[in-house]
Amino acid sequence: MAQTVDTLVLGSGIAGLTYALRMAERGTVAVLTKSSQDLTNTAWAQGGIAAVLSETDSFDAHVADTIAAGDGLNRPDVVRVCVEEGPARIEELMALGVRFDPSRDGSSEARGLDLTREGGHSQRRVVHSKDMTGAAVQAALSQAVQSHPNIEIREHHMAIDLITRSRLGLPGPDRCLGAYVLDTRATTIDTYLAKSVLLATGGAGKVYLYTSNPDVATGDGISMAWRAGARVANMEFFQFHPTCLYHPEARTFLITEACRGEGGILRRLDGEAFMPAYHEMADLAPRDVVARAIDSELKRSGDDHVVLDLTHLQSGFVEDHFPGVFQRLMSIGIDMRTQPIPVVPAAHYCCGGVVSDIWGRTNIPGLLVAGETAHTGLHGANRLASNSLLEGLVFSERAARITEEAQSGAELDLEPDVPDWNPGLATDPDELVLVSHAWDAVRRLMWNYVGIVRSNRRLERAKRRLGLLQEEIKSDYWNFTLTQDLIELRNLAVVANLVIDCATARRESRGLHYTLDYPFKDDEMSSRDTVLRRGRRAIGRRERSEGR
């Protein structure tokens, strides 16, 4: 029997929980998360949230920095909305109990908050809670959601696919009706129906072998939306964070960009600072520049890593300002006060995603998207540091506003004719090793052929090899009883294919997409997104966002 709610939210990070809190004021909300509620990209975010809070800063400056980092591919109207609505969203977080660090000198400027600076920013505008900002935000939102009587959190519930009228062959205009969901503990598959569905499942960093993301970041929302017929854009722009810890015991631990914002220096193993040779902002250059610089230095030297040096800073400041990083490094024998930190780039953030308008709406009525799953046009070809949590806040709140208007304008009846999930003749898999091998194969080919530096030859090879893997994955998906690993593998393969197709279609180097075959920017493509839809592929001029 189907479970019905007014609003279904897939994902429990900053975007999903912000939307859930707003929608709970007008009806019932179910928040589904495939692991524990607080295992999200949000909780892992270290640096902070960018917002104009100082009298010496301006909206124009934040907009300009965002567009400069995005290499001109941003949507200016989207950037402007996000920047201008950011301060109000910060105030709301503080009202929920998020304790951002106060000014170190007791100044009342910037609302009494300490502002730090990160790569690509011309001003100090990043509010933070030490170096564990995401965890502080996650905790406050989770507490608010758990105490709300209209919200039910269901952990270990993983959406398999979206339910739409067209996919069911129902008459009438298409609409998202809900989702089929695997209860990973009970191993049952349930039907969830809702008037509105928000995709907020986070990113897809696990599509690469080395990533700063948690294990849950498998591109589920992007993959589900793609299969349902939603448009997906700009998947070629996958951000590699320049400074992920290089250590066998902590391969996914991120060294926050704020370390460079406060004076950290990237050096080769011979001690030479190399970033001044690559960009006028040196160690504070945008992430795509820094990641390619490190990649170039490693290829030239043959070393396994470079180092991030903070040993010239006061030891008390380092320990107090970066307690999370400090404690994690000390646990594996690295004292960042006296020892440079070994670092390498790692897949970090997907700047593309499911295409949405400025209100979070997709091309499928009833389906909205927010956070890293979405392509709003904010980030362009490269995300500016600490704009990610900001985007999740701003556009989930806007999505809630437009959903409230839609539900107020007309009563939406839940579709009574949705069939339950049919398992067919599926049997339990007899060789789980096949799934784990396919997982590794997808992630390794993406790292080797579709990484920081690309070429036509590498992309063609990746496409061929992925095609063979997808045939095997398709066979396993239809023949075996579904597990979380198998669903995630299927989704990872879809995301990998989207990244390859987008990278192949963009015949220039811009932002995070650098190809040896087209090493220069094409000015004619400066206003074009790579937009894909099942059965279609094109680089087309972007559509105008709908209103502010």
N, C-alpha and C positions, 0 to 999 in steps of 0.2 A: 504494500500500500504506500502511495506517495506521501511524503512529508511536505507540508505547505507552510510557507512563511510569506510575509510581505516583501522582505528583502533578503537576498542570499549574497553573502560576501565570501569570496574564496581568497583566503590569505589573512594573516593576523599581524602584519607589520604596520608601519605608520599610516599608510594609505587605507588599508582595510579597516583598521580600528577607528580612525578618524571618521570615515564614512559611516561605520556602524553606529557610532555614538550619535551622529546627527540624525540618521534615519530612524533610530529607536524612539525618537520623540513623536513619531507619527505611526508606528506600527511594530510588528514583530520582526526580529532580525536573527538570522542564523549565521554565525561566523565559523567556517570550516577551515581547519588547518591540518596539513598532512602529518605533522609531527607535534611536538609540544607547542603551546601558544607562543612562547617567547623565543623559539628557535627561528629567527628571521634575519634577513640582511640588515634590517633596522637595528636590531640588538647588537649587531657586530660593528656598526658604524662608530668610528672613533672620533674623528675630527670635530664636527659640529654642524651648525646650520647657518648658512649665509643669509644675512638680512641687513637692511639699512637701518641702523639704530643710533648712529652717531651724527652730531651736527656737522661734522667735517666731511661726512659721506653724503652721497646723493643717489636717488633712483637712477639718474642718467649714468652715473659712474658704474653702478652695478650692471645695468643693461649693457653698457659698452664693454665691460669686462667679460660678460657672458657671451656676447657675440664675437668678441675677439678670440676667446677660447674655442668657440664653436666653428671657427674658420669660415664665418659668413653664411653658414647654412641654416642658422636659427630662423625661427619665425619671430620677427620683431614684436608683433602684437602679443604673442604668447609670452615672450620674455618680459615685456612691460607689465602685463597682468601679474605674472608670478612675482616679480620684484616688488611691485607696489602693494600687493596683498600679503607679502611675507611678514612684515612687522606685526600685523594683527594676529596672524597665526602663532607667532612666537608668544604674544601676550596670552593667547588661549592655552598654550602649553604650560606657561607659568601658573595660570589659574588652576590647571589640573594638578599642579604640584611638582613640575619639573624644576629642579634647582640648578640653574645655570651659574657658573662661577662669577662671583662679584668682582668688581673692579679692584685691582691690586693696590691702587693708590687712594682708594676711598672716593674717587671722583663720582659725581652724580651724572656725568655725561653718559650717553648710551644707556640710559635707564639704570645706571649703576652696575652694568654688566661688564665683565672682562671680554674684550674682543681680540681675537687673534687673526693672523693673516695666513693665507695659504696660497699655493701656486696659482698664478693667473689673476689674482686680486690686486687692485691698485690701492686698496684701503684695508685697514683692519676692520672686518665686519662679520667675523665668524663667532657666534655665541657657542659656548661649549660647557660641558660638565666634566672637568678634567679632560682625560682622553678616552672617556667612556660615555659620550653624549648619547649615542644610540640606545645603550642599555638604560640610561635614565629616562629617555623618552618612552621606550618600550614598557618600562615598569609602570609609569604613570598612566599610560593609555590602557594597559592591561587591567590595572586596578579599577579604573573608571568603568571599563566594559564589564568586568566581573560583577560589579555592584549594581548594574542596571537591570531592572526587572524584565525589560523587553528584549534583552540580548541573551542568546544561548551560544556558548562557545563549545564546539565539538572538535576535540583534538583527535589526531590519528584518523582523520577522515580526508581522503584524497579524491578530488574530482577526476573522473576518467575522461569525460567528454561533456560538452555543452549540449543541451536539448533545444533544438529550434524547430519551428514549424516546417521549414523547408526540408530539413533532414529526416523528419518523420513522414513527409509526404502529405501533410495536412493542407487543406485548402485555405485560401486567404493570404494576406501579406505576411512576409516572414517576420519572426519575432523570437527572441530568446525566451525560453520558458523555464529554464532551470538547468540541472546537471545530474548526471549519473555519478554516484559517489561510492568509493570503496572504503568501507570501515576496515582499516588494516589490522585491527585486533580481532574483530569478530569474523573477518574475511567474508563479509556479506556486501552486496552491492545494492544501494538504496537509491530511490528516485526523490530528488528535491525539486519542488516547483516554487516559483516566486514571481512576483510582479516585476521585480527589477533584480538584475544580477550584476555584481561588481567583480571584475577580475583584478586582484591585487596580490598575485602570487609571487611577486618579486622577480629577480633576475635569472640569469642563465649561465653563470660563471662556470658551472660544472661541465659545460660543453668542452672546456679546455682542460688539459692535463694538470696545469698549475694554475691555481686560482686563490684569491683571498676570500672567496664566498664560502658559506656553510654548505653542508652536503645537500640541503633542501633546494638549492638554487639550480633547478633543472629545466627552467623555461616552460613550465607546465601551462601557464596562462597563455603565452604566445602560441604554443603548439595547439592548444584546444581552440583558440580563436581562429587560427589558420584553418583548421579542419572544418570549422563551422562556416567559413566563408568570409571572415573578417579580413580587412586589408592590413598588411604588415609592411613596415617601411624601415629603411636605413639600418638593416641588420649588419651591414659591413662595418659600422662604426662601433666596434667593441673596444672599450677602454681597458688598457693594461695599466694597473697601478705600478708606478716605477719602483716602489720600495716594499716588497714582500720579504719577510725574513728568510734568509737562506740557511736552513738548518734541518737536519733529518728528523728532529723531534717536533718541528713546528712549521710544516710546509705551507700552511694556510694562514699564518699569522701576519697581519698587516702592521707595518710601521707607519703610523699616521703622518699625513702630509704636513701637519702642524709642526712636526719636528724640523722640517725645512723652513717652515714659516717663522720659527723662532731662532733660526740661525744655523741649522744643520747643514753640513757641506758634503756633497757626494764626491768621493775620491776613488781613483784606481787603487789597486793593491800596492802600487809603488808610492802612494801618498799624494799623487798629483790630483788637484781639483780640476775636473774636465768640463763642467757645465758652462763656464764663461766662453768656451770655444764654440758652443752650440746656440746660445741665445743671449740676448742682452739682459734678460732677467735672471740669467744663470740658474741657480738652484730653485728659483721661484718661477721658472718657465712653466707653461701649461703641461699637463701630464703627458700628452702625446709626444711632445718634444723631448721630455725627460726620458720617457720609456724608450724611444728610438735611439737617443744618445747612449743610454746604458747598453742597449742591444748592439749598437755599433762598437762601443768600447770592448765589449766581451768578445765580439767576433774578431776584432783587431788583436786583442791580447791573448785570447785563448783561455782567459781566466773563467772560473765558474761563477764569480760574483764580483760586485764592487762593494764599497762600504759607505755607510752614512755616518759621518763623524760629528758628534756633539761634545767631544771631550774638551773643547775650548770654552764651553759654557759653564757657568757656575754649577757645581754639583748639586747644591740644594735646590736650585731652580729646576734642573732636569728631573730630579726625583719628585718634586712637588707638582710640576706641571704635567708630567707624563707618568702617573703612577701605574696605570694599567700596563703600558709598555715596559716600564722599569721592572715591575714585579715579574712579568712573564719572561723577560730576558734573564733576570737573576736566577729564575728557576732552572734555566738551562746553562748557567755558568757564564753569562755575558753581562758585564757591568758597563752600561752605556755611559756612565760618568767618566770612565777611564779607558774604555775599549770601543773602537769603531764597530758599527753594526753591519754584518754581512747581509746584503740585500740583492734581489733580482726582481725584474718585472713579473707580474702575474695577472691573469684575466680578472677584471674587477667589476666592470659595470657595462651593461648593455644600453647604448644610447638610442638604439632603435626599439621597435616593439609594435604593438597593436595600435593602428592609427586611430587617434581620437581628435575630436574638435576641442575647442577651448573650454568646454563643459564636461569633458570626459566621455562623450558619446561616441560609439563606434558606428559603422555602417549597418549594423544589425540592431534594430529597435529592441529596447529592453536590456541591451548589453552595454555596460559601461566599463571603463578601465582607468586605473590610476597607479601612480608609482612607477617603479622600474619596468613593469610589464607594458606600460604605455609608451607610445611615440606621440608626444604633444607638439614637438618642434622646439621645445625649450633648449635642448642641448646642442642642436646642430650636429656638427661632425666631431664634437668632443665636449664632454661635460666639464664645466667649471667646478673646481673643488667645492664641496659642501652645498651644492645646489640640489643634490639628490633628495635629502630629507625635506628640503624646502618644497620641491616639486610635489612630493607625496602629500604634504600638508595642504598646499594650495589647491591642487586639482581634485583631491578627494572631497574637500569641502565644497568646491564648485559643482562636482558631480552630485553631491547630496542636494544642493540647491535646485538643480535642474530636475532631479528625480522627484523632489517634493512638488515642483510645479506640474510635472507630467501626471503624477498620481492625483493631484488636486483637480486637474482639468477634466479628468474622466475616470470612471471606475474601470479598472482592468480586471477582467475575469480570468481566473486560472483555468488553463486548458484541461478539460476533464478526460480527454482521450489519449493521454500519454501512456504508452505501454511500459511495463516494468522491464528491467534489464533481462535480456535473454542470453544465457551463457552458452547456448548451443551444445556442442559435443566436446567442449573443452575438458581437458584432463590435467592433472597435476604434472608440472614439468619434471622430467626424469633426470635431467642434467643441468643443474643450476649454474655449473661452471660456464656453460655456453653464454648465459646472460652476462656474467662478470667479464668474460673475454670480450664480448661485444662492447660493453661499457668502455673498457680500456682502449679498444681499437678506435672507437669514435673520438674519444678525447685525445688520443695520441696523434691521430691524423690531423685533427684540427690544430693542435699545437705545432706540429711539424710543417704543415702546408698552408694554414690560414691564420698565422699568428701576426706578430708585429709588422713584419715585412713580407709582402706577397708577390706573386708573379703569375702570369697566365699559366705557365707550366705547372706550378704548384697547385693552383686552383683546379685545373683540369684533372690532375692526378687525384686530388681529394674528392672531386665529384665522382669519378669512376669507382674509387674504393668505397665511398659512402653508399653508392647505388647498390653494390653487392651486399653490404651490411644491412641496408634497409629491406632488401628482399628476405633476408634471414629473420630480421626483427618482425616483419609483417607476418611471416609464417608462424613464429612463436606466439605472437600476440593473439592470433585467431585460433590456435590449436591448444594453447595451455591456459589453465586457470590463472586469472590475473593476480599479480602481486605488485607491491609498490615498486620494486626494482624493475619489473618488466614495463610498467606504465612509464616510469621515468626514462628508461632506455628509449622507448618509442618517442617520447617527447624530445629527448636530447637529439635524436637523429633528425627530427623535423627541424629543430632550431639550427643544427649544423648545416642542413641543406639550405635553409633560408640565408644563413650567413654567406655561404659559398655563392649562391645565386646573386645576392646583392653585390658581393665583392666583384663578381665577374661582370656584372652589368655596369659598374661605375669605372669608366675608363679615364681615370685621373687619380692623382694623389691629393687627398684633402683630409685634414684632421687626423683621425685615427686610422684611416685607410691609406696605406702607403704601398704602392706597387712598383716594382722595378721596370715594368713595361710601359708605365705611364707616370713618370716621376714628377710631372708638373701639374699644376691646377689648370682646369679648363674653365675660363670665365663664363662660358655659356651654360655651365652646369651649376653655377653658384646659387641658383634659386630652384634647384631640382632635387627632389627626394627620390630615392629608389623605392618605388611602391610595388609590392607584389600581392597578388591574389590568386587563389587556386585556379590554374589553367591560364593565368595571364602573367605577364612580366613586362615592366616598363619603367623607364626613368621619365617621369612626367613633371610638369610644373605643379607646384603644390596648390592645393585648394585653399581658398580663403577661410580663416576661422570664422565661426558664426558668433558675432557679437561679443561684447564684454560684460 
